[in-house]
Amino acid sequence: MSISFKPLSDRVLVETAPAEEKTASGIFIPDTAKEKPLKGTIVAVGQGKKEEPMTVKVGDSVIYGQYSGTEISIEGRKYLIMKESDIYGIIG
């Protein structure tokens, strides 16, 4: 997927993972009770800072804080833009 957005400095653009639809035991979760997903996929990465190069890259699956980032809409899709420091780690 090609996106026409390039984050600046140490910011990344994250496509959030869809919220869980049902529990492990098979109970469906209503929209009002769904939790905000805390993981997603990096779709765009800034250049980093001169003294701090970026450690994540496009395609990485990451976990981030519950209140991290700012929700934005690009080409009709919703994303989060956040600083790399708001990312806790890369998934597997």
Residue pairs with C-beta under 8 A, 6 or more apart in sequence:
1 43
3 13
3 43
3 44
3 74
3 75
4 74
4 75
5 13
5 44
5 74
6 44
6 46
7 13
7 44
7 45
7 46
7 81
8 46
8 47
9 46
9 47
9 48
9 49
10 46
10 48
10 49
10 52
10 54
10 83
10 84
10 85
11 46
11 81
11 82
11 83
11 84
12 42
12 44
12 45
12 46
12 54
12 56
12 81
12 82
12 83
12 84
12 87
13 42
13 43
13 44
13 45
13 74
13 79
13 80
13 81
14 40
14 41
14 42
14 43
14 62
14 64
14 69
14 79
14 80
14 81
14 82
15 40
15 41
15 43
15 77
15 79
16 37
16 39
16 40
16 78
16 79
16 80
17 37
17 39
17 40
17 41
18 37
19 29
19 34
19 35
19 36
19 37
20 29
20 34
20 35
20 37
21 28
21 29
22 28
22 29
23 29
36 66
38 63
38 64
38 65
38 66
39 61
39 62
39 63
39 64
39 91
40 61
40 62
40 64
40 80
41 59
41 60
41 61
41 62
42 56
42 57
42 58
42 59
42 60
42 62
43 58
43 79
44 58
45 54
45 56
45 57
45 58
46 54
47 54
48 54
48 84
54 84
55 84
56 62
56 84
56 87
56 90
60 90
60 91
61 90
61 91
61 92
62 87
62 88
62 89
62 90
62 91
63 87
63 88
63 89
63 91
64 80
64 82
64 86
64 87
64 88
65 86
65 88
68 80
68 82
68 86
68 87
69 80
69 81
69 82
69 86
70 80
70 81
70 82
71 78
71 79
71 80
72 78
72 79
72 80
72 81
73 79
